[in-house]
Amino acid sequence: MHIDLPEKRYYGIGEVAKAFKVNASLIRFWEKEFDVLKPKKNAKGNRKFTPEDIKNLQLIYHLVKQRGFTLEGAKIQLKENKLKTLTTFDVIQKLEKVKAELIKIKNQL
């Protein structure tokens, strides 16, 4: 899944939810469930996600929504095989970008 977010230091929960095409409540739920998500909060309590948080959200989204892991299974996968999971996830993301570029070139022809 390609996430279309501009490069910034912090992202609000609304723009993160929109980029992932999920409800903000799901993002808040995942924040409670997964220890790797630690968004900063301002004085008002608004969540501000860093690019690292976005990367972790992409990994959680991939495991839960695309690969069909249960929450417990995703937690175990993240704890036990984080390096292997990250490497596989990075390869999949790069291949999806290449595929998107090839489709774009094909459509231009």
Sequence and secondary structure as in RCSB ss.txt:
>XXXX:A:sequence
MHIDLPEKRYYGIGEVAKAFKVNASLIRFWEKEFDVLKPKKNAKGNRKFTPEDIKNLQLIYHLVKQRGFTLEGAK
IQLKENKLKTLTTFDVIQKLEKVKAELIKIKNQL
>XXXX:A:secstr
        S EEHHHHHHHHTS HHHHHHHHHH TT   EE TT  EEE HHHHHHHHHHHIIIIIS   HHHHH
HHHHHSHHHHHHHHHHHHHHHHHHHHHHHHHHH 
